[in-house]
Amino acid sequence: MNLEQTKRLDPSRLDACDDRSESHKHPSDKALRIILADDHPVVLMGAAMALGDTFSIVAQAHDADELIHHMRCTPCDLLISDYSMPYGQFPDGLVLMGYLKRHFSHVPLIVMTMLRNPALLQALLSHGVNGLFDKRSPLSELKQSVHSVTKGRRYLSPTLAGFLGSQVLPSSSTCTPVASLSEREMEVVRLFVQGLSGRQIAAQLNRSEKTISRQKRTAMDKLGLGHAGGLVEFARVSGLK
């Protein structure tokens, strides 16, 4: 895989589907149709088992490329997607979530995540995500999140709601440097700790390599880190990984 090609990737070429105008029309007498996306097969299997007795799982994706293909080609009423799926050509994270909400805004989106960073969780909500499900919660609660979102309500796992509350009312000084990072700086840090080079991150985020380097350095300065290795530990404790 050549990540530098991502900048030139046209998502519309990831598939060749017909009858797109009918692709999201839901027959009222049929079960709710759900697309699941996660790069861990065990999570996909568990989510499908938790939901399959009530809803119809019409497609499963293991990376962003497969997900976009299914969203274009497979009729669905709801999308449940992992936040971090780094193995496709198309970027994951906030870039993917923003793309999905711009191009498939009529399909409610629940994000399954291990994120604990309140600023990133808030960024997801700002992108229009309809629900945030904590992967550490029992999968049986996933059905509750689907019922809430399909009734037009926003769903937050209690643990994630607690992290968001800590952003509004910080309870310790450790919240300050995390919250001070911009959305773009956090995405750069997240991709860096995944092992991507500055050039690869620039290709994924459609920015210059110089800009990526500057944003990484700014993030390190805000966090008081003198060495890039400290970003890995920061990402671990703040939930960016």
Protein Blocks (a to p, Z undefined) as FASTA:
>chain_A
ZZklmmmpcfklmpccehklmmmcccfkbccddddddfbfklmmmmmmmmmmmmccfbdc
fbfklmmmmmmmmccfbdcddfblckbmbdghjllmmmmmmmmmmbccddddfbfbfklm
mmmmmnopabdcdfkbcfklmmmmmmmmmnopacddfklmmmmmmmmmccbfklmmmmmp
cfklmmmmmmmmnopafklmmmmnopafklmmmmmmmmmmmnopabfklmmmmmmmnopZ
Z
